[in-house]
Amino acid sequence: MKTDTRAAQSWHRRPSEAHALACPHRPPCPGCPRFGESGIAPAARRALAELALAHGLPDVEVISGETAGFRLRARLAIRGRLGSPKLGLFELGTHRVVHIPNCSVQHPLINRVASVVRRALVETGLTSYSDKAHLGLARYLQVVVERSSQTAQVVIVVNSATPEPLAACVDLVRERLGGELHSLWSNANCESSNTILGPEFHHWCGPKTVIERFGGAAVHYPPGAFGQSNLGIAQAIIDQVRADIPQGAVVAEFYAGVGAIGLSVLDRVSEIRMNEVSPQSLQGLDLGLAELDPELRSRITVIPGSAGDARLAAAGAHVVIADPPRKGLDPEFTEFLVGSPPERFIYVSCGLESLLADVARLTACGTLRLTLLSAFNLMPFTDHVETVARFERS
């Protein structure tokens, strides 16, 4: 199996210095179970090699990138005693937080924000959340770094229906981050559950969205919308998808999110139908569409709802793209693709088990055949692998 081949020179300047150092947070931090190991996990390599062999494909290309400071998004739990909060990740199977002030895979600005927020919590006397008692105010910290400005969108998740108890803490964070701050938000999550974000955001200051570009139109990320944490590898994935879209094609994209793929391939398509279910992602997509010139905007139709319910949007498309969550494709959507196969189907997968099951379903009737398989080391030092599979109509 090939490893770190295409685009390796551009994505990987040299082996990360993290390889030469022991992580100060392991154990018990579970965030990088394969810290220091190169490429994707051996089990994932074997599974993809077997899949490629079964479908008569060559060795699977694995594309890797930076292994230090690559995470531009982080969600950190806030737990601990009054005056001594911990910001980090839960130990496996527990609600005990491992404090990770010097995480090497996070962008340095994320570590800086976490330090500032921690000190502000201490100085304003805010309590940390207790899962057992369902008491305490500060639950989570979400930080997103915008590449162009090198500033941070900061969200503090609180166990409060109103933002007022956070006001003094917010003032300190805003003052101390200064020009490093993109925007500041609080999020109300009063549920006794493991859900991180609640439905309500309060905007304290700064722009309403983080803006990224992947070779095309501006892509807007409100604080509640999903976004990839490793944008260097996300760019490589989008570049591969783009290369598989013939000029002038009619395209249908499912699980489109805020439009990172669709808005980046607009110059190649004559028409694109974009499906998404998340209200926050649809909000970001609407903001991206509002900035387009009228001719480009006229090429896009947005179909809200689940992929299964929106499956007819694939009818007549030359190319169908899907980038589903880890559980994989909606069954109704899969059934439609098998019964009415497009000329080309591009499947961006973040769950290897669901990919293997979906490939079996998509190819079982012989209407679609797997013709290309690539792997991307989107989350170095973990067991995760991002995969792009291309199918052609038989």
C-alpha positions in Angstrom: 0.0 0.0 0.0 1.3 3.4 -0.9 1.8 6.0 1.9 2.2 9.7 1.9 2.6 9.9 -1.8 0.6 12.4 -3.9 1.0 16.0 -2.5 3.2 14.7 0.3 5.8 17.4 -0.5 3.4 20.2 -0.2 1.5 19.0 2.9 4.5 17.7 4.9 7.5 19.9 5.2 9.4 17.6 7.5 8.6 15.0 10.2 6.9 16.8 13.1 9.0 17.7 16.0 6.2 16.1 18.1 7.7 12.8 17.1 10.8 13.5 19.0 9.1 14.6 22.2 6.9 12.8 24.6 3.5 14.4 24.9 3.2 15.9 28.4 -0.5 14.9 28.5 -0.3 11.2 27.7 -1.4 9.3 29.6 -4.2 9.8 30.4 -5.3 12.1 27.6 -7.0 9.9 25.0 -6.8 12.4 22.1 -3.8 10.9 20.2 -3.7 7.2 20.9 -1.1 6.7 18.2 1.0 9.8 19.0 4.3 9.7 17.1 3.2 7.1 14.6 3.1 8.0 10.9 0.3 7.5 8.4 -3.1 5.9 9.1 -3.7 3.0 11.6 -2.5 -0.5 10.4 -6.1 -1.9 10.8 -7.4 0.8 8.5 -4.6 0.2 5.9 -5.5 -3.5 5.9 -9.3 -2.9 5.5 -8.8 -0.5 2.6 -6.2 -2.8 0.9 -8.7 -5.7 1.1 -11.5 -3.5 -0.3 -9.3 -2.3 -3.2 -8.3 -5.9 -4.0 -11.9 -7.1 -3.9 -12.8 -4.5 -6.5 -9.7 -4.9 -8.7 -8.2 -1.5 -7.8 -4.5 -0.7 -7.3 -2.9 0.1 -3.9 -4.7 2.8 -2.0 -3.0 6.1 -1.9 -2.7 7.7 1.5 -2.3 11.5 1.7 -0.9 12.9 4.9 -0.1 16.4 6.1 1.2 18.4 9.1 1.2 16.6 12.4 1.8 19.6 14.7 -0.6 22.6 15.1 -2.9 21.3 12.4 -6.1 21.4 14.5 -7.9 24.6 13.8 -11.0 23.6 15.8 -11.3 22.3 19.3 -14.0 21.5 21.8 -12.6 21.3 25.4 -14.6 20.2 28.4 -14.5 22.5 31.5 -14.6 20.6 34.8 -12.9 20.8 38.2 -13.0 22.7 41.5 -13.8 26.4 42.0 -10.6 28.3 41.4 -8.9 25.3 39.7 -10.7 24.5 36.5 -9.4 21.9 34.0 -9.8 22.4 30.3 -9.3 19.4 28.1 -10.6 16.0 27.1 -12.4 13.4 29.1 -10.5 10.3 30.2 -11.9 7.3 28.3 -15.2 6.2 29.9 -15.3 9.0 32.4 -16.2 12.6 33.0 -12.8 13.3 34.5 -11.0 15.9 32.4 -7.4 15.8 31.5 -6.0 19.3 31.5 -4.1 19.9 28.2 -2.5 23.4 28.3 0.3 22.5 25.8 -1.4 20.3 23.2 1.0 20.0 20.3 -1.7 19.1 17.7 -3.8 22.1 18.3 -3.0 25.5 16.7 -1.1 27.5 19.3 -3.9 30.1 19.4 -6.3 27.4 20.7 -3.9 26.8 23.6 -3.6 30.5 24.2 -7.4 31.0 24.2 -7.9 28.1 26.6 -5.3 29.7 29.0 -7.0 33.1 28.9 -10.5 31.6 29.4 -9.2 29.5 32.3 -7.7 32.5 34.1 -10.9 34.5 33.5 -13.0 31.8 35.0 -10.8 31.8 38.1 -10.7 35.6 38.5 -14.5 36.0 38.1 -15.2 33.0 40.4 -17.3 31.1 37.9 -17.9 27.4 38.8 -17.2 24.5 36.5 -19.9 22.1 35.5 -20.5 18.8 37.4 -22.1 16.1 35.4 -23.2 14.1 38.5 -24.8 17.0 40.2 -25.9 18.9 37.1 -24.6 22.1 38.7 -21.9 24.6 37.9 -21.9 27.2 35.1 -19.0 26.6 32.6 -19.4 23.4 30.6 -17.3 23.6 27.4 -15.1 25.8 25.4 -15.2 25.8 21.6 -12.4 27.5 19.6 -12.2 27.9 15.8 -9.1 29.6 14.2 -9.8 31.6 11.0 -6.8 31.0 8.7 -6.8 34.4 6.9 -6.9 36.5 10.0 -5.3 34.2 12.5 -7.9 35.1 15.0 -10.2 32.9 17.1 -14.0 32.4 17.2 -14.6 31.6 20.9 -17.8 29.9 22.3 -18.2 29.3 26.0 -21.0 26.8 26.7 -22.8 27.4 30.0 -25.3 25.7 32.1 -27.6 28.7 32.1 -30.6 29.8 30.1 -29.3 33.4 30.1 -25.9 34.8 29.2 -25.7 37.4 32.0 -23.8 35.2 34.6 -20.9 35.1 32.1 -20.7 38.9 31.5 -17.7 39.6 33.7 -15.7 36.6 32.4 -16.5 37.7 28.8 -15.2 41.2 29.5 -11.8 39.7 30.7 -11.5 37.3 27.7 -12.3 40.1 25.2 -9.7 42.5 26.8 -6.9 39.9 27.1 -7.2 38.3 23.7 -7.5 41.7 22.0 -6.5 41.5 18.3 -6.3 37.7 18.6 -10.1 37.5 19.1 -12.3 37.0 16.0 -15.7 36.8 17.8 -17.1 35.9 21.2 -20.2 33.8 21.9 -21.9 32.0 24.7 -24.1 29.0 24.2 -26.9 27.8 26.5 -26.9 24.1 27.3 -29.0 23.3 30.3 -29.7 19.6 29.5 -28.3 16.8 31.6 -26.7 15.0 28.7 -23.4 14.5 26.9 -24.5 16.9 24.1 -21.9 19.7 23.9 -23.8 22.6 22.2 -27.3 23.7 23.0 -29.6 25.3 20.3 -29.3 28.9 21.5 -26.2 31.2 20.9 -25.6 34.7 22.4 -23.4 36.9 20.3 -21.1 39.2 22.4 -18.9 40.7 19.8 -17.1 40.3 16.5 -18.1 38.9 13.0 -21.0 36.5 12.8 -19.0 33.8 10.9 -15.6 32.4 10.3 -14.8 32.6 6.6 -12.6 30.1 4.8 -11.9 29.6 1.1 -11.0 26.3 -0.6 -10.1 27.7 -4.1 -13.6 29.1 -4.7 -16.3 31.2 -3.1 -16.2 32.3 0.5 -17.5 29.5 2.9 -19.2 30.8 6.1 -19.1 29.0 9.4 -21.5 30.1 12.1 -20.4 28.9 15.6 -22.9 26.0 15.5 -22.1 24.6 12.1 -19.9 21.6 11.5 -16.4 22.2 10.1 -13.3 20.1 9.6 -10.4 20.7 12.0 -7.6 19.9 9.6 -8.2 22.3 6.7 -4.9 21.4 4.9 -6.2 17.9 4.3 -9.7 19.1 3.8 -8.3 21.1 0.9 -6.7 18.0 -0.6 -10.0 16.2 -0.4 -11.9 19.0 -2.1 -9.2 19.1 -4.8 -9.7 15.4 -5.5 -13.5 15.8 -5.7 -13.1 18.7 -8.0 -10.9 16.8 -10.4 -13.7 14.2 -10.8 -16.3 16.7 -11.9 -16.4 17.1 -15.7 -16.7 20.7 -16.9 -20.3 21.8 -17.3 -21.7 18.8 -15.3 -25.1 18.8 -13.5 -24.2 18.0 -9.8 -26.2 17.0 -6.8 -24.5 17.3 -3.4 -25.9 15.6 -0.3 -24.9 16.4 3.3 -23.5 19.6 1.9 -22.9 21.4 5.2 -22.0 25.0 4.8 -20.9 24.4 1.2 -17.2 23.8 1.5 -17.3 21.4 -1.5 -20.2 22.8 -3.5 -19.1 26.4 -3.4 -15.5 25.4 -4.3 -16.6 23.7 -7.5 -19.1 26.2 -8.9 -16.9 27.2 -11.8 -17.0 23.6 -13.1 -20.8 23.0 -12.9 -23.7 24.2 -15.0 -26.1 23.4 -12.1 -25.7 22.1 -8.5 -28.4 21.0 -6.1 -27.2 21.2 -2.5 -28.9 19.2 0.3 -28.4 19.8 4.0 -30.4 19.1 7.2 -28.7 21.2 9.9 -30.2 24.6 10.5 -26.8 26.1 11.5 -25.1 24.7 8.4 -28.0 26.0 6.2 -27.5 29.4 7.8 -23.8 29.4 6.8 -24.7 28.2 3.3 -27.2 31.0 2.9 -24.6 33.5 3.8 -22.2 32.1 1.3 -24.9 32.2 -1.4 -25.7 35.8 -0.6 -22.2 36.9 -1.6 -22.2 35.2 -5.0 -22.7 37.2 -8.2 -26.2 36.6 -9.8 -24.9 34.2 -12.5 -23.2 31.9 -10.1 -26.1 32.0 -7.6 -28.5 31.0 -10.4 -26.7 27.7 -10.7 -27.5 26.6 -7.2 -30.7 25.1 -5.7 -30.8 24.3 -2.0 -32.9 21.4 -0.8 -33.2 21.3 3.0 -34.0 18.1 4.9 -32.5 14.6 5.2 -30.7 13.0 2.3 -33.3 10.3 2.2 -36.1 12.7 1.9 -34.2 14.8 -0.7 -33.0 11.8 -2.7 -34.9 12.8 -5.9 -32.5 15.8 -6.2 -30.1 13.2 -7.6 -32.3 12.5 -10.6 -30.7 13.5 -13.8 -27.4 14.6 -12.2 -24.2 13.6 -14.0 -22.3 13.6 -10.7 -23.7 12.9 -7.2 -21.5 13.8 -4.2 -22.2 12.7 -0.6 -20.2 13.6 2.5 -22.3 12.0 5.3 -21.7 11.8 9.0 -20.0 8.8 10.5 -23.1 6.6 10.4 -22.9 6.6 6.6 -25.6 7.1 3.9 -29.3 7.2 4.6 -30.8 3.9 3.4 -33.4 5.6 1.2 -30.7 7.6 -0.5 -28.6 4.4 -1.1 -31.6 2.6 -2.5 -32.2 5.4 -5.0 -28.6 5.5 -6.2 -28.7 1.7 -6.8 -32.0 1.9 -8.6 -31.2 5.1 -10.6 -27.4 5.2 -10.8 -25.7 8.5 -11.8 -22.8 8.5 -14.3 -20.5 9.1 -11.3 -21.0 9.0 -7.5 -18.3 10.5 -5.2 -18.5 9.3 -1.6 -16.5 11.2 1.0 -16.5 9.0 4.1 -15.5 9.8 7.7 -16.4 6.3 9.0 -14.6 3.3 7.7 -17.1 0.7 9.0 -20.0 2.5 7.4 -18.0 3.0 4.2 -17.4 -0.8 3.9 -21.1 -1.5 4.5 -22.2 1.2 2.0 -19.8 0.0 -0.7 -21.3 -3.5 -0.4 -24.8 -2.2 -0.7 -24.0 0.2 -3.6 -22.3 -2.5 -5.7 -24.4 -5.5 -4.8 -26.8 -5.2 -7.8 -24.1 -4.4 -10.3 -25.5 -1.0 -11.3 -22.5 0.9 -9.7 -18.9 -0.2 -9.6 -16.1 1.1 -7.4 -13.4 2.7 -9.6 -11.2 4.7 -7.3 -10.3 4.7 -3.6 -8.1 7.2 -1.8 -7.3 7.7 1.9 -6.6 10.9 3.8 -4.9 11.1 7.2 -7.3 13.8 8.4 -6.7 13.2 12.1 -3.1 12.2 12.7 -2.2 9.9 15.6 -5.8 8.5 15.8 -7.6 5.5 14.3 -9.6 7.7 12.1 -9.3 7.7 8.3 -11.1 9.9 5.8 -11.8 8.1 2.5 -12.9 9.3 -1.0 -14.5 6.5 -3.1 -15.5 7.0 -6.7 -18.2 4.9 -8.3 -19.2 4.7 -12.0 -22.4 3.5 -13.6 -22.0 0.0 -15.0 
